[in-house]
């Protein structure tokens, strides 16, 4: 381990573009957790409406997988904002090649998504699940193809239920250059990396509060259950802000500007995960009574749950973002080859896991182990086809508007 906790430890030019392989591993775990919890819901393991669920099994599944999507949002916030944060902390000028930025983001997320959309909209794939072939209007299709299908009730086609989160990702892509410019201006007058980081954390914390307030409003019973507003991006921006906060702390640390909480986490990464585990276990005994269920939560539950969710996401990701410092145990677990490979194809695994449930007609209480095997296996096979036939060829076009890797970048959310 090589890290400095005090003084000027500004990294050399060679270390500034470092890669975080542990984040690819936790990304894979998060996607597997998403697929697991949705499989559990389909198999009747979780409580829903008047269905009680499978006791403590339901509680453990729901509490230990509920941060999967928030983790993916936070990963996007961290990895996409990190280059901006480094330039701000180092005092370098911000240059915004918006054309190249938009091109790369589009190439990463749209081709695989469009493949799924074409199947969901124009083929009878889901008829085997008892669905009727729907007839879609022009603007319905446009909203789906542009990932704006969450803003209209009934706008999400069968098989694409989990893709509501793509609208959050699109909104973040659009707003990120604005956030980066604003944070850069706010930090410009600060003299040290620590001072710059503290200034940048103020608007980031404001984003968390705005998302928290919107979530409380969008889950109010007066809006119905579930209201379409519950999937709107602003309510999920708090998790993206957690990632941006970690990017700020990481960039400051890399320039010698360690802030106290981050310094402590850097010294005790394993213990930080143990604290997160303790919080999750206590969360299993929530006084709100929503553990083990998949019911849409009302405002009072959101007000109680979201701060805990934000804390758990922060504790799980923070040790993995420290520059030049790694826990041997966490690195050993998260960088094993199968997990790294799943992380590479995980975007398509996420996209195709709901269609897998339709394909096997698993929308009823059934053998949970069999459901897990069929859904994970089918999603993985579909992901391989998507990755090698669609995603990887599309990424070879990244250099058309600036240099870029032909491999998928870790920050993409695999919702």
Secondary structure, DSSP 8 states (H G I E B T S, - for coil): ----SSS-----GGGTT---HHHHHHHHHHHHHHHHHHHHHHTT-SBBTTB---HHHHHHHHHHHTTHHHHHHHHHHHHHHHHHHHHHHHT------HHHHHHHHHHHHHHHHHHHHHHHHHS-GGGGGT-------HHHHHHHHTT-TTSSTT-S-TT-GGGGGHHHHHHHHHHHHHHHHHHHHHHTT-SSHHHHHHHHHHHHHHHHHHHHHHHHHHT-GGG-TT-GGGGSGGGGHHHHHHHHHHHHHHHHHHTT---HHHHHHHH-HHHHHHHHHHHHHHHTT-TTS-TTB-S---HHHHHHHHHHHHHHHHHHHHTTS-TT---HHHHHHHT-HHHHHHHHHHHHHHHHHHHHHHHTT--SS--HHHHHHHHHHHHHHHHHHHIIIIIHHHHTTGGGGS---SS--TTS---
